[in-house]
Amino acid sequence: MNVNIYVADSSHVIYADAICELVQKSALERGTGIAKRTPDYITQKMIDGKAVIALEGNEFVGFAYIETWSHSKFVANSGLIVAHKYRSLGFAKKIKNKVFNLSRKLYPDSKIFSITTGLAIMNINTHLGFKPVTFSLLTDDKEFWKGCEGCVNFDILKRNDYKMCLCTGLLYDPSLKVKSKFTPALAFAGKHLLLNPLIKINSIISLKK
């Protein structure tokens, strides 16, 4: 299997329709929502060099793109998707690494964030230096949060005034030199501490051991 991951450009726009279809299908399979993007939107990301694409020859493997919020103060690595036949082979991690490094190159001073319910994504982000944070430390750009409207859990986010949901917020701050020691297990515990303040701190500390 010879898969290469490229910074996308205009030569890759032929895959835009297939990417949008796969994203929508995957969201239905997971039973969760995702910010809907049109083929034209994906195409523009490719032309602007703000996306990465994985290919085996001419066959589509995976994709992710970059979005900026709050006047580029925050960057999100969005739309990470891997074709069904290439899943569980480590390509999600490789694509994430590629788009993360591209983000750092294009926006070296920006904070990079992610919100997710997926343990695999938490694990990948943790190894890159992300740490779990409350939503208040993420962008307050209304256009970003508007993208959550297609999620089945949107009512939870709205009821909590966009401060809490089932997703875990993860943030990479380039101004912090020490790599995060948080683990996905600690992120999970932190989430439940926010939801249930009666949980004892000792239950979280034990996860560090």
GROMACS elastic network, one bead per residue, 0.5 to 0.9 nm:
[ bonds ]
;  ai    aj funct       b0    kb
    1    56     6  0.73347   500
    2    55     6  0.84298   500
    2    56     6  0.57283   500
    2    57     6  0.75539   500
    3    54     6  0.65820   500
    3    55     6  0.54940   500
    3    57     6  0.72961   500
    3    61     6  0.77542   500
    3    91     6  0.89262   500
    4    53     6  0.83112   500
    4    54     6  0.55431   500
    4    55     6  0.55290   500
    4    56     6  0.64286   500
    4    57     6  0.81549   500
    5     8     6  0.87579   500
    5    52     6  0.67546   500
    5    53     6  0.55631   500
    5    55     6  0.64232   500
    5    56     6  0.89329   500
    5    61     6  0.89892   500
    5    62     6  0.85263   500
    5    63     6  0.88242   500
    5    94     6  0.80992   500
    5    95     6  0.69960   500
    5    98     6  0.75728   500
    6     9     6  0.86353   500
    6    51     6  0.86033   500
    6    52     6  0.55131   500
    6    53     6  0.54025   500
    6    54     6  0.62805   500
    6    55     6  0.81044   500
    6    98     6  0.82929   500
    7    46     6  0.80344   500
    7    49     6  0.63377   500
    7    50     6  0.74808   500
    7    51     6  0.60006   500
    7    53     6  0.64478   500
    7    54     6  0.89248   500
    7    98     6  0.82161   500
    7    99     6  0.82079   500
    7   102     6  0.80347   500
    8    11     6  0.77164   500
    8    12     6  0.62301   500
    8    13     6  0.84681   500
    8    45     6  0.80847   500
    8    47     6  0.73011   500
    8    48     6  0.84380   500
    8    49     6  0.57174   500
    8    50     6  0.72119   500
    8    51     6  0.53467   500
    8    53     6  0.57297   500
    8    54     6  0.89765   500
    9    12     6  0.57768   500
    9    13     6  0.74137   500
    9    43     6  0.86601   500
    9    45     6  0.82428   500
    9    48     6  0.70960   500
    9    49     6  0.56495   500
    9    50     6  0.85175   500
    9    51     6  0.80404   500
    9    52     6  0.86353   500
   10    13     6  0.55841   500
   10    14     6  0.86354   500
   10    43     6  0.76077   500
   10    44     6  0.85252   500
   10    46     6  0.60158   500
   10    48     6  0.84034   500
   10    49     6  0.85516   500
   11    14     6  0.73110   500
   11    46     6  0.85015   500
   11    47     6  0.84489   500
   12    15     6  0.59418   500
   12    16     6  0.76841   500
   12    43     6  0.81336   500
   12    46     6  0.70130   500
   12    47     6  0.85957   500
   12    53     6  0.80682   500
   13    16     6  0.53481   500
   13    17     6  0.84387   500
   13    39     6  0.85828   500
   13    42     6  0.78738   500
   13    43     6  0.52868   500
   13    44     6  0.84818   500
   13    46     6  0.67394   500
   13    47     6  0.79074   500
   14    17     6  0.72985   500
   14    18     6  0.83129   500
   14    43     6  0.84704   500
   15    18     6  0.54028   500
   15    19     6  0.61725   500
   15    20     6  0.88627   500
   15    39     6  0.87923   500
   15    43     6  0.86015   500
   15    60     6  0.73890   500
   16    19     6  0.51722   500
   16    20     6  0.63932   500
   16    21     6  0.87643   500
   16    38     6  0.83700   500
   16    39     6  0.50417   500
   16    40     6  0.76357   500
   16    41     6  0.86817   500
   16    42     6  0.58933   500
   16    43     6  0.59854   500
   16    46     6  0.89186   500
   17    20     6  0.53328   500
   17    21     6  0.63038   500
   17    22     6  0.87018   500
   17    38     6  0.81161   500
   17    39     6  0.53193   500
   17    40     6  0.87415   500
   17    42     6  0.85900   500
   18    21     6  0.51297   500
   18    22     6  0.61240   500
   18    23     6  0.86251   500
   18    39     6  0.85737   500
   18    60     6  0.85803   500
   19    22     6  0.51573   500
   19    23     6  0.61622   500
   19    24     6  0.86669   500
   19    39     6  0.79332   500
   19    42     6  0.82818   500
   19    60     6  0.86140   500
   19    62     6  0.82693   500
   19    63     6  0.75573   500
   19    81     6  0.79519   500
   19    83     6  0.89085   500
   20    23     6  0.51663   500
   20    24     6  0.62571   500
   20    25     6  0.86269   500
   20    36     6  0.81108   500
   20    37     6  0.68704   500
   20    38     6  0.67006   500
   20    39     6  0.63302   500
   20    42     6  0.80425   500
   21    24     6  0.52560   500
   21    25     6  0.61538   500
   21    26     6  0.86123   500
   22    25     6  0.50514   500
   22    26     6  0.60163   500
   22    27     6  0.85358   500
   22    81     6  0.76732   500
   22    82     6  0.84465   500
   22    83     6  0.73299   500
   22    84     6  0.89374   500
   23    26     6  0.52116   500
   23    27     6  0.62202   500
   23    28     6  0.87821   500
   23    34     6  0.80735   500
   23    36     6  0.83838   500
   23    79     6  0.74259   500
   23    80     6  0.85520   500
   23    81     6  0.65736   500
   23    82     6  0.89280   500
   24    27     6  0.51992   500
   24    28     6  0.64442   500
   24    29     6  0.87941   500
   24    33     6  0.86547   500
   24    34     6  0.78539   500
   24    36     6  0.77204   500
   25    28     6  0.52310   500
   25    29     6  0.62987   500
   25    30     6  0.88105   500
   26    30     6  0.62149   500
   26    31     6  0.84735   500
   26    32     6  0.88269   500
   26    81     6  0.83164   500
   27    30     6  0.52413   500
   27    31     6  0.60148   500
   27    32     6  0.54381   500
   27    33     6  0.57140   500
   27    34     6  0.64209   500
   27   151     6  0.89056   500
   28    31     6  0.50099   500
   28    32     6  0.65786   500
   28    33     6  0.75845   500
   29    32     6  0.79446   500
   30    33     6  0.84006   500
   31   151     6  0.86406   500
   31   152     6  0.74481   500
   32   150     6  0.83034   500
   32   151     6  0.54709   500
   32   152     6  0.56064   500
   32   153     6  0.74861   500
   33    36     6  0.85957   500
   33   148     6  0.71657   500
   33   149     6  0.78176   500
   33   152     6  0.57071   500
   33   153     6  0.77712   500
   33   154     6  0.84882   500
   34    79     6  0.82840   500
   34   147     6  0.71627   500
   34   148     6  0.65751   500
   34   149     6  0.82778   500
   34   150     6  0.59730   500
   34   151     6  0.58455   500
   35    78     6  0.89245   500
   35    79     6  0.81429   500
   35   144     6  0.88215   500
   35   146     6  0.82216   500
   35   148     6  0.60133   500
   35   149     6  0.76494   500
   35   150     6  0.64269   500
   35   151     6  0.79059   500
   36   147     6  0.71401   500
   36   150     6  0.74946   500
   37    40     6  0.81436   500
   37    41     6  0.60767   500
   37    42     6  0.69127   500
   37    79     6  0.88178   500
   38    41     6  0.51261   500
   38    42     6  0.64516   500
   38    43     6  0.85675   500
   39    42     6  0.50923   500
   39    43     6  0.59489   500
   39    44     6  0.85895   500
   40    44     6  0.62109   500
   40    45     6  0.87258   500
   41    44     6  0.52495   500
   41    45     6  0.64495   500
   41    46     6  0.88729   500
   42    45     6  0.51211   500
   42    46     6  0.64146   500
   42    47     6  0.88074   500
   42    51     6  0.84056   500
   42    65     6  0.80833   500
   43    46     6  0.51654   500
   43    47     6  0.62958   500
   43    48     6  0.86462   500
   44    47     6  0.50123   500
   44    48     6  0.60280   500
   44    49     6  0.85480   500
   44    50     6  0.85853   500
   45    48     6  0.51387   500
   45    49     6  0.62391   500
   45    50     6  0.51275   500
   45    51     6  0.58286   500
   45    65     6  0.68599   500
   45    66     6  0.76613   500
   45    67     6  0.87820   500
   46    49     6  0.51561   500
   46    50     6  0.60099   500
   46    51     6  0.55143   500
   46    52     6  0.77702   500
   46    53     6  0.89333   500
   46    65     6  0.82022   500
   47    50     6  0.77068   500
   47    51     6  0.86997   500
   48    51     6  0.80277   500
   49    52     6  0.79827   500
   50    64     6  0.89013   500
   50    65     6  0.58293   500
   50    66     6  0.53719   500
   50    67     6  0.79204   500
   50    99     6  0.83592   500
   50   102     6  0.78116   500
   50   103     6  0.81171   500
   50   106     6  0.86146   500
   51    63     6  0.73659   500
   51    64     6  0.57190   500
   51    66     6  0.59615   500
   51    77     6  0.89853   500
   51    99     6  0.68519   500
   51   102     6  0.83418   500
   52    62     6  0.83794   500
   52    63     6  0.57028   500
   52    64     6  0.55477   500
   52    65     6  0.61995   500
   52    66     6  0.88021   500
   52    95     6  0.71825   500
   52    98     6  0.70365   500
   52    99     6  0.60538   500
   52   102     6  0.84511   500
   53    60     6  0.79328   500
   53    61     6  0.75764   500
   53    62     6  0.57782   500
   53    64     6  0.67563   500
   53    65     6  0.86748   500
   53    95     6  0.75839   500
   54    59     6  0.86981   500
   54    60     6  0.65053   500
   54    61     6  0.50875   500
   54    63     6  0.61651   500
   54    82     6  0.86870   500
   54    91     6  0.83409   500
   54    95     6  0.71974   500
   55    58     6  0.60750   500
   55    59     6  0.55099   500
   55    61     6  0.50544   500
   55    62     6  0.71052   500
   56    59     6  0.51392   500
   56    60     6  0.66404   500
   56    61     6  0.66123   500
   57    60     6  0.82697   500
   60    63     6  0.84565   500
   60    82     6  0.85872   500
   60    83     6  0.71214   500
   61    81     6  0.85082   500
   61    82     6  0.57775   500
   61    83     6  0.52983   500
   61    84     6  0.85128   500
   61    85     6  0.83062   500
   61    86     6  0.64007   500
   61    87     6  0.89220   500
   61    91     6  0.81551   500
   62    80     6  0.74099   500
   62    81     6  0.54034   500
   62    83     6  0.59197   500
   62    86     6  0.82717   500
   62    91     6  0.75363   500
   62    92     6  0.75624   500
   62    95     6  0.72442   500
   63    79     6  0.71813   500
   63    80     6  0.56771   500
   63    81     6  0.54582   500
   63    82     6  0.66611   500
   63    83     6  0.89849   500
   63    92     6  0.87642   500
   63    95     6  0.69226   500
   63    96     6  0.89643   500
   64    77     6  0.68393   500
   64    78     6  0.58450   500
   64    79     6  0.50534   500
   64    81     6  0.65630   500
   64    95     6  0.70059   500
   64    96     6  0.73944   500
   64    99     6  0.66786   500
   65    76     6  0.83574   500
   65    77     6  0.58246   500
   65    78     6  0.53310   500
   65    79     6  0.61974   500
   65    80     6  0.73074   500
   65    99     6  0.68228   500
   66    75     6  0.68966   500
   66    76     6  0.58527   500
   66    78     6  0.59745   500
   66    79     6  0.85586   500
   66    99     6  0.73002   500
   66   100     6  0.87306   500
   66   102     6  0.85793   500
   66   103     6  0.69230   500
   67    72     6  0.86180   500
   67    74     6  0.85279   500
   67    75     6  0.57210   500
   67    76     6  0.51972   500
   67    77     6  0.65293   500
   67    78     6  0.68852   500
   68    71     6  0.70632   500
   68    73     6  0.74698   500
   68    74     6  0.58485   500
   68    76     6  0.63038   500
   68    77     6  0.89695   500
   68   110     6  0.89472   500
   69    72     6  0.51621   500
   69    73     6  0.64037   500
   69    74     6  0.51672   500
   69    75     6  0.61555   500
   69    76     6  0.78421   500
   69   139     6  0.67133   500
   69   140     6  0.85154   500
   69   141     6  0.62878   500
   69   143     6  0.83298   500
   69   144     6  0.72474   500
   70    73     6  0.54260   500
   70    74     6  0.61990   500
   70    75     6  0.88115   500
   70   139     6  0.64317   500
   70   140     6  0.73109   500
   70   141     6  0.57369   500
   71    74     6  0.75761   500
   72    75     6  0.63854   500
   72   107     6  0.76417   500
   72   110     6  0.65005   500
   72   111     6  0.86482   500
   73   107     6  0.87562   500
   73   109     6  0.77573   500
   73   110     6  0.50288   500
   73   111     6  0.63666   500
   73   112     6  0.87758   500
   73   139     6  0.81578   500
   74   107     6  0.89806   500
   74   110     6  0.53300   500
   74   112     6  0.57740   500
   74   113     6  0.71179   500
   74   138     6  0.77250   500
   74   139     6  0.63889   500
   75   103     6  0.73843   500
   75   107     6  0.78186   500
   75   110     6  0.62881   500
   75   111     6  0.60088   500
   75   113     6  0.63338   500
   75   114     6  0.88726   500
   75   139     6  0.89390   500
   76   103     6  0.85336   500
   76   111     6  0.85033   500
   76   112     6  0.55777   500
   76   113     6  0.52647   500
   76   114     6  0.61588   500
   77    80     6  0.75618   500
   77    96     6  0.78551   500
   77    99     6  0.67556   500
   77   100     6  0.69389   500
   77   103     6  0.78062   500
   77   112     6  0.74411   500
   77   113     6  0.73262   500
   77   114     6  0.69834   500
   78   114     6  0.80013   500
   80    92     6  0.73438   500
   80    95     6  0.77105   500
   80    96     6  0.73377   500
   81    92     6  0.73116   500
   81    95     6  0.88851   500
   82    85     6  0.83501   500
   82    86     6  0.65165   500
   82    87     6  0.61771   500
   82    91     6  0.72652   500
   82    92     6  0.64737   500
   82    95     6  0.88793   500
   83    86     6  0.55726   500
   83    87     6  0.65624   500
   84    87     6  0.54492   500
   84    88     6  0.89852   500
   85    88     6  0.87485   500
   86    89     6  0.61435   500
   86    90     6  0.84600   500
   86    91     6  0.72175   500
   87    90     6  0.72591   500
   87    91     6  0.70255   500
   87    92     6  0.76480   500
   88    91     6  0.75529   500
   88    92     6  0.82181   500
   89    92     6  0.80486   500
   90    93     6  0.56073   500
   90    94     6  0.66167   500
   90    95     6  0.89303   500
   91    95     6  0.60060   500
   91    96     6  0.83632   500
   92    95     6  0.52039   500
   92    96     6  0.60245   500
   92    97     6  0.85502   500
   92   121     6  0.85401   500
   92   124     6  0.86774   500
   93    96     6  0.50503   500
   93    97     6  0.61020   500
   93    98     6  0.86179   500
   93   120     6  0.89123   500
   93   121     6  0.82593   500
   93   124     6  0.61767   500
   93   125     6  0.89480   500
   94    97     6  0.50970   500
   94    98     6  0.62281   500
   94    99     6  0.87624   500
   95    98     6  0.50612   500
   95    99     6  0.62274   500
   95   100     6  0.84212   500
   96    99     6  0.52768   500
   96   100     6  0.58971   500
   96   101     6  0.84962   500
   96   121     6  0.89482   500
   96   124     6  0.77017   500
   96   125     6  0.83001   500
   97   100     6  0.50833   500
   97   101     6  0.61175   500
   97   102     6  0.85488   500
   97   124     6  0.84664   500
   97   125     6  0.89608   500
   97   128     6  0.78611   500
   98   101     6  0.52806   500
   98   102     6  0.61901   500
   98   103     6  0.86348   500
   99   103     6  0.60766   500
   99   104     6  0.86298   500
  100   103     6  0.50467   500
  100   104     6  0.62994   500
  100   105     6  0.86862   500
  100   112     6  0.82996   500
  100   128     6  0.84010   500
  101   104     6  0.50222   500
  101   105     6  0.61950   500
  101   106     6  0.86841   500
  102   105     6  0.50272   500
  102   106     6  0.61460   500
  102   107     6  0.83127   500
  103   106     6  0.52110   500
  103   107     6  0.56192   500
  103   108     6  0.72731   500
  103   110     6  0.85337   500
  103   112     6  0.79451   500
  104   107     6  0.52468   500
  104   109     6  0.77401   500
  104   110     6  0.78047   500
  104   112     6  0.85303   500
  104   174     6  0.86470   500
  105   108     6  0.56423   500
  107   110     6  0.54309   500
  107   111     6  0.85409   500
  108   111     6  0.84791   500
  108   174     6  0.74378   500
  109   173     6  0.84377   500
  109   174     6  0.63783   500
  109   175     6  0.76559   500
  110   172     6  0.88836   500
  110   173     6  0.74738   500
  110   174     6  0.71215   500
  111   138     6  0.88142   500
  111   171     6  0.69313   500
  111   172     6  0.56893   500
  111   174     6  0.64170   500
  111   175     6  0.85473   500
  112   130     6  0.82866   500
  112   170     6  0.84195   500
  112   171     6  0.58180   500
  112   172     6  0.50129   500
  112   173     6  0.67014   500
  112   174     6  0.83583   500
  113   130     6  0.78261   500
  113   138     6  0.70729   500
  113   139     6  0.86343   500
  113   169     6  0.72940   500
  113   170     6  0.55111   500
  113   172     6  0.60999   500
  113   173     6  0.86005   500
  114   122     6  0.88598   500
  114   125     6  0.83218   500
  114   130     6  0.88087   500
  114   138     6  0.88283   500
  114   168     6  0.81154   500
  114   169     6  0.59196   500
  114   170     6  0.51097   500
  114   171     6  0.65202   500
  114   172     6  0.88344   500
  115   122     6  0.89249   500
  115   135     6  0.87756   500
  115   167     6  0.56531   500
  115   168     6  0.54013   500
  115   170     6  0.60903   500
  115   171     6  0.88105   500
  116   119     6  0.80983   500
  116   121     6  0.71091   500
  116   122     6  0.72794   500
  116   166     6  0.82104   500
  116   168     6  0.54552   500
  116   169     6  0.68579   500
  116   170     6  0.81255   500
  117   121     6  0.81222   500
  117   122     6  0.80271   500
  117   166     6  0.66070   500
  117   168     6  0.61885   500
  118   121     6  0.53848   500
  118   122     6  0.63613   500
  118   123     6  0.87524   500
  118   167     6  0.82715   500
  118   168     6  0.87797   500
  119   123     6  0.61312   500
  119   124     6  0.86891   500
  119   184     6  0.65764   500
  119   185     6  0.86659   500
  119   188     6  0.86414   500
  120   123     6  0.50922   500
  120   124     6  0.62957   500
  120   125     6  0.86646   500
  120   184     6  0.84864   500
  121   124     6  0.50749   500
  121   125     6  0.60704   500
  121   126     6  0.84121   500
  121   184     6  0.89920   500
  122   125     6  0.52037   500
  122   126     6  0.59650   500
  122   127     6  0.86813   500
  122   130     6  0.85276   500
  122   132     6  0.88312   500
  122   168     6  0.82887   500
  122   170     6  0.77206   500
  122   183     6  0.81109   500
  122   184     6  0.55897   500
  122   187     6  0.80432   500
  123   126     6  0.51216   500
  123   127     6  0.63997   500
  123   128     6  0.88490   500
  123   183     6  0.70515   500
  123   184     6  0.55203   500
  123   185     6  0.89986   500
  124   127     6  0.54119   500
  124   128     6  0.66366   500
  124   130     6  0.89135   500
  125   128     6  0.50657   500
  125   129     6  0.65438   500
  125   130     6  0.53767   500
  125   131     6  0.80010   500
  125   170     6  0.75946   500
  125   171     6  0.86506   500
  125   172     6  0.84850   500
  126   129     6  0.51855   500
  126   131     6  0.63060   500
  126   132     6  0.85872   500
  126   170     6  0.82890   500
  126   180     6  0.71046   500
  126   181     6  0.79464   500
  126   182     6  0.67112   500
  126   183     6  0.62685   500
  126   184     6  0.70076   500
  127   130     6  0.72523   500
  127   179     6  0.86803   500
  127   180     6  0.81725   500
  127   181     6  0.88641   500
  127   183     6  0.84320   500
  128   172     6  0.80588   500
  128   179     6  0.80864   500
  128   180     6  0.84294   500
  129   171     6  0.83123   500
  129   172     6  0.60897   500
  129   173     6  0.84080   500
  129   178     6  0.84220   500
  129   179     6  0.51035   500
  129   181     6  0.79180   500
  129   182     6  0.85624   500
  130   170     6  0.57490   500
  130   173     6  0.75969   500
  130   179     6  0.80068   500
  130   180     6  0.62652   500
  130   182     6  0.80724   500
  131   169     6  0.82425   500
  131   170     6  0.52599   500
  131   171     6  0.53952   500
  131   172     6  0.65817   500
  131   173     6  0.88262   500
  131   179     6  0.89606   500
  131   180     6  0.58705   500
  131   181     6  0.78489   500
  131   182     6  0.59445   500
  131   183     6  0.81676   500
  131   187     6  0.78455   500
  132   168     6  0.67603   500
  132   169     6  0.55640   500
  132   171     6  0.63750   500
  132   182     6  0.74305   500
  132   183     6  0.89012   500
  132   184     6  0.86897   500
  132   186     6  0.84954   500
  132   187     6  0.56492   500
  132   188     6  0.89544   500
  132   190     6  0.78128   500
  132   191     6  0.85733   500
  133   136     6  0.80475   500
  133   137     6  0.65819   500
  133   138     6  0.80400   500
  133   168     6  0.76211   500
  133   169     6  0.53451   500
  133   170     6  0.57170   500
  133   171     6  0.65736   500
  133   187     6  0.86040   500
  133   190     6  0.88110   500
  134   137     6  0.58649   500
  134   138     6  0.75010   500
  134   163     6  0.72846   500
  134   164     6  0.74428   500
  134   168     6  0.79050   500
  134   169     6  0.60706   500
  134   170     6  0.82786   500
  134   191     6  0.87833   500
  134   194     6  0.87608   500
  135   138     6  0.52383   500
  135   139     6  0.79896   500
  135   140     6  0.87685   500
  135   162     6  0.74286   500
  135   163     6  0.52663   500
  135   164     6  0.64438   500
  135   165     6  0.88419   500
  135   168     6  0.83633   500
  135   169     6  0.60131   500
  135   170     6  0.88304   500
  136   139     6  0.76599   500
  136   140     6  0.76753   500
  136   162     6  0.85236   500
  136   163     6  0.62044   500
  136   164     6  0.88500   500
  137   140     6  0.84978   500
  137   169     6  0.87077   500
  137   171     6  0.82820   500
  138   141     6  0.89370   500
  138   169     6  0.76816   500
  138   170     6  0.85718   500
  138   171     6  0.75666   500
  139   142     6  0.84405   500
  139   144     6  0.77858   500
  139   145     6  0.87694   500
  140   143     6  0.87414   500
  140   144     6  0.79168   500
  140   145     6  0.79318   500
  141   144     6  0.56409   500
  141   145     6  0.69768   500
  141   146     6  0.89180   500
  142   145     6  0.52784   500
  142   146     6  0.60405   500
  142   147     6  0.88965   500
  143   147     6  0.67730   500
  144   147     6  0.55105   500
  144   148     6  0.76362   500
  145   148     6  0.54267   500
  145   149     6  0.75931   500
  145   162     6  0.78217   500
  146   149     6  0.56437   500
  146   150     6  0.85826   500
  147   150     6  0.67686   500
  147   151     6  0.83979   500
  148   151     6  0.54752   500
  148   152     6  0.88484   500
  148   153     6  0.84072   500
  148   154     6  0.61499   500
  148   157     6  0.85325   500
  149   152     6  0.80799   500
  149   153     6  0.85270   500
  149   154     6  0.55999   500
  149   155     6  0.84398   500
  150   153     6  0.85852   500
  150   154     6  0.71747   500
  151   154     6  0.52872   500
  151   155     6  0.86406   500
  152   155     6  0.75289   500
  152   156     6  0.88987   500
  153   156     6  0.54785   500
  153   157     6  0.68147   500
  153   158     6  0.89697   500
  153   165     6  0.74629   500
  153   166     6  0.73446   500
  154   157     6  0.51051   500
  154   158     6  0.61465   500
  154   159     6  0.85757   500
  154   165     6  0.80166   500
  155   158     6  0.50127   500
  155   159     6  0.59925   500
  155   160     6  0.85574   500
  155   165     6  0.89530   500
  156   159     6  0.51946   500
  156   160     6  0.63255   500
  156   161     6  0.88066   500
  156   162     6  0.85019   500
  156   164     6  0.77409   500
  156   165     6  0.57884   500
  156   166     6  0.77969   500
  157   160     6  0.52706   500
  157   161     6  0.64399   500
  157   163     6  0.69498   500
  157   164     6  0.58050   500
  157   166     6  0.80244   500
  158   161     6  0.50812   500
  158   162     6  0.54870   500
  158   163     6  0.84293   500
  158   164     6  0.86447   500
  158   165     6  0.85213   500
  159   162     6  0.74762   500
  159   164     6  0.87967   500
  160   163     6  0.56387   500
  160   164     6  0.57187   500
  160   165     6  0.73582   500
  161   164     6  0.75486   500
  162   165     6  0.75335   500
  164   167     6  0.78136   500
  164   168     6  0.85230   500
  164   194     6  0.84676   500
  164   195     6  0.85059   500
  165   168     6  0.76095   500
  166   191     6  0.82101   500
  167   191     6  0.85114   500
  168   187     6  0.73086   500
  168   188     6  0.77745   500
  168   190     6  0.89492   500
  168   191     6  0.66641   500
  169   187     6  0.89332   500
  170   187     6  0.87394   500
  172   175     6  0.89503   500
  172   176     6  0.84217   500
  172   180     6  0.87465   500
  173   176     6  0.57310   500
  173   177     6  0.85999   500
  174   177     6  0.69667   500
  176   179     6  0.75744   500
  176   180     6  0.89433   500
  178   181     6  0.87105   500
  180   183     6  0.84610   500
  181   208     6  0.86748   500
  182   185     6  0.81232   500
  182   186     6  0.60202   500
  182   187     6  0.68679   500
  182   208     6  0.81319   500
  183   186     6  0.50982   500
  183   187     6  0.62342   500
  183   188     6  0.86280   500
  183   207     6  0.86132   500
  183   208     6  0.81571   500
  184   188     6  0.61447   500
  184   189     6  0.86288   500
  185   188     6  0.50693   500
  185   189     6  0.62743   500
  185   190     6  0.85911   500
  185   204     6  0.88758   500
  185   207     6  0.69782   500
  185   208     6  0.89203   500
  186   190     6  0.60006   500
  186   191     6  0.85242   500
  186   204     6  0.64926   500
  186   205     6  0.85018   500
  186   207     6  0.62571   500
  186   208     6  0.73921   500
  187   191     6  0.61835   500
  187   192     6  0.87819   500
  188   191     6  0.51592   500
  188   192     6  0.65510   500
  188   193     6  0.87782   500
  189   192     6  0.51966   500
  189   193     6  0.61953   500
  189   194     6  0.87893   500
  189   203     6  0.79688   500
  189   204     6  0.60671   500
  189   207     6  0.84610   500
  190   194     6  0.64005   500
  190   195     6  0.87447   500
  190   204     6  0.73339   500
  191   194     6  0.53140   500
  191   195     6  0.64563   500
  191   196     6  0.86524   500
  192   196     6  0.57354   500
  192   197     6  0.79787   500
  192   199     6  0.77334   500
  193   196     6  0.50381   500
  193   197     6  0.52399   500
  193   198     6  0.74683   500
  193   199     6  0.58277   500
  193   200     6  0.81318   500
  193   201     6  0.82174   500
  193   204     6  0.86488   500
  194   197     6  0.59698   500
  196   199     6  0.60400   500
  197   200     6  0.78444   500
  198   201     6  0.89857   500
  199   202     6  0.85000   500
  199   203     6  0.73182   500
  199   204     6  0.87687   500
  200   203     6  0.56928   500
  200   204     6  0.75473   500
  201   204     6  0.54051   500
  201   205     6  0.63720   500
  201   206     6  0.88142   500
  202   206     6  0.61010   500
  202   207     6  0.88116   500
  203   206     6  0.54696   500
  203   207     6  0.69980   500
  204   207     6  0.53399   500
  204   208     6  0.72607   500
  205   208     6  0.54994   500
  205   209     6  0.73310   500
  206   209     6  0.55199   500
